[in-house]
Amino acid sequence: IRCEGGSPLQWFDGTALPWKNPSPNMRGPTAALLYPGVGVMEFCKVSVGRGTDTPFEILGAPYLNELSLAAELNKSGLPGIRFVPVRFTPSSSVFANEECRGVRFIITDREAFRSADLGLTLATTLQRMHPDKLRIDQMTKLIAEAKSLEGITAGKSVTELKASWQPALDAFSERREAHLLYPR
């Protein structure tokens, strides 16, 4: 169904429509943008900010060093995002009432940012830094792609992981082309 009365390919905050939380922890467009990447870490042994004022805009755990994590993530050079060290104490969910050390996600360029790349970078970085505490095996509940999880566990880079998906992505892009309603 085509969109009427405006451009369908725009950021939500450009629509002038009021935001209505689609879930209690999805409190704004920034959380929605970050969710696919940050949310993939939810079943691992980290807090994704549930039980704080900024769910999905922060990530941490008591065992992390916020300065080292921010430095490592910033070294990755992910376009459109910066990582700032932060400490927070969630009131519920993972690590409720425990101080967590981690990072705040700052979107610097929405057009360049790719949430899936953030998820892979978080997984590979945290697995490399804390393989004994992260519980990366719990990602299977959300990632559901065994080869990717094996690659993360084996220490493959984000570039290597994405390259393994390319044939399937190309086939999907070709199949969906006839169904797109708006030019890209």
Summary of the structure (lengths in Angstrom):
residues: 184
radius of gyration: 17.5
end to end distance: 16.8
largest distance: 52.6
contacts: 508
relative contact order: 0.15
helix: 42%
strand: 12%
